């Protein structure tokens, strides 16, 4: 007999055991995703713990037969963004609340408008790639982040971001095309290097 998370005959202990059994195969992938997002092991552990807590509380809403991994990553994404916004608002409260100069508060407010994905993409090591990524609309950066950096399928990316699959596919195609174009253009530094080589 198959039991579902929403089965009213399940006892709390049985429901908890079922949750643990279903989620356990995804724990390592969740931990890796959290570490990539937060860039800090302690924050990653907190993110996974918060994700699992929210998933356990909402396990009765999970539809059996759908993608549990994508469902868990959607919860993690929402928690990551919420935590990111909370941290940014705390910084603003501290600096603006203590009478910091207007330039500093404007910088903090500008950072508040940025997404968690955009902040992560700022850590990309190559300056040319960072500059090219900065030219992309935020929606393009988000789909690239989940599909290319996190390694999710297009369908999982669509579910995590709660957008249609066709939108994910078109944004990834356009974003990659724009990145190729931006990275293939010579920069001022390239022109100087070319002159040195030919001289």
N, C-alpha and C positions, 0 to 999 in steps of 0.2 A: 504494500500500500504506500502511495506517495503522499507525503505531507507537504503543505506549502507554508510559507511564513505567515499567511493570513488565516490558517486553519484554527478555528476557535477551540478545537479539542486539544490543542497543544498546551502543555503546562509551561509556566515560565522557564523551568529548567530545561525542558525539551526544546523550547524555542531558542534558548541561549546556546544549547549544544548544536542545534541546526545552524544557527548563525555562524558559530565558530567553524563548523565543518565546511560551510559554503565559502567563507571568507579566507580561511587559512591558505589556500593555494595562491591567493593574490597578495599576500602580505609583503613579500620581497619586492614585487613590482611597485606596490604602493610606497614602500620605503625608498626605493630608488627615485621614484617620481618626486617624492617630498624633498629628498636631498638636492635634486636638481633645481627645484623651485626655490628653496630657502637658502641654499649654499651654506648651511650651518647644521651640523648633526643634531644639536639640541632642539633647534627650531623644527627640524624635520621630524624628530621623534614626537614633538608636541603636535605637529600637523597630522601625523598618522593617528595618534591617540584621539585627537578631536574628530577626525574623520570616522574612525571606528565607532566612537561613542554616538555620533549622529547617525551613522548607518544602523547601529543596533537599535536605537530609538525608533528609526523609521523603517526598520526591516519589514514591518507588516505592509508597507506600501510597495515593496519590491514585487514586480510582476515576474513570477517564475517563467522561465523560457526566454527571458530577455537577457541582455549582456550584463552580468553582474559586475564585471571589471569596469565597464564604462559607467555603470551606475555609481560605483565606489569612487571613480575618478571625478565624476560630476560633483559628488559631495566634497571631495578633496579640493577641487577647483573653487567651489563656492566658499569653503572655509578659508582657503589661501587668500582669496580676494578680500574677504571680510577682515581677516587678520591684517592684511596689507593696509587696508583703509583705516583700521583702528590705529595702527602704528603711526601712520601719517597724520592722523588727526591729533594724536597725543603730542607729536612733535610740534604741531601748529599751536596747540594750547600752551605748551611750555614756552615757546619763543615769543609768540604774540602776546601771551598773558603777562610776560615780564617786561613788556615795553621795548622789545627789540626794534631796530630801525626798520623803516618801510621796505628797504631793498631786500633784507633777509626774509621778512614775512612774505613778500611777493614771490621770492624764490621757493619758499615752502609751499605756497598756494599753487604755484605752477607744477611742482612735483606731485601735489595731491591729485591733480587731474590725470596723471599718468597711471597706466594699469600696472598690475604686478608683472605681467608678461613683458611689458616694455622695460621695466626696471631690470628684469632678468636678462633681457637681450643686450642691455648696456654692459654686461659682463663679458660679452664675446671678445676674445683677445685681439683679433685683427681690426685695426682702426678702419680700414677700407670697408670691411663687412659691416661694422657698426654704423658707419656713415651711410652705407647703402640701405641698411635696415631702417635707419632714421627717416628715410624718405618715403617709406611705405605707410599707408593708412593703418590704423590700429587693428582693424579687422583682419587685414592681411597678415600682420605680425602674429596675431593670435593663432590663426590656422597653421602658419608655418611653425610656430612654437610647438603645438601639440602633434602635428604630423611629422615634422622633420627632426625636431630636437627630442621630444618625448617618445617618438616612435609609434604613436597611435595610428590605427587605420583611419581612413576617411570617415567611415561610419562611426567609429568611437569619437573622433574629433567632433563630428556633427552632434552627437549625443552630449558630449561634455559641454560644448558651447551653446547647446540648445538652438541650433540653426539647421536648415535643411542640408541634406547631403550634397545636392547640386551647388549650393552656395559655397560649401567647403571646397569642392572640386574646382569651381571657377576661381575662387580667391587664391587657392594654392597655385593654380596655373598662372594667373596674372602676377602674383607676388614673385614667383620664380622667374618669370619673364622680366619683370622690372629689376630684380636683383642681378640677373645676367647682364642686362643692359647697363646698369649702374656700375657693375664691377668690370665691364669690358671697356669703359671709357677711360682714356688716359687722364691722369691727374696732373696738376702743375709739377709735383715732385717727379712724376714719370718723365715729363718733358726735360727736366734738368738732368735726370739720369741718362736719358737718351743722348743729350748733347755731350755729356762726359764720355760716354762710350764711343761716340763717333769721332771725338776729338783726338 
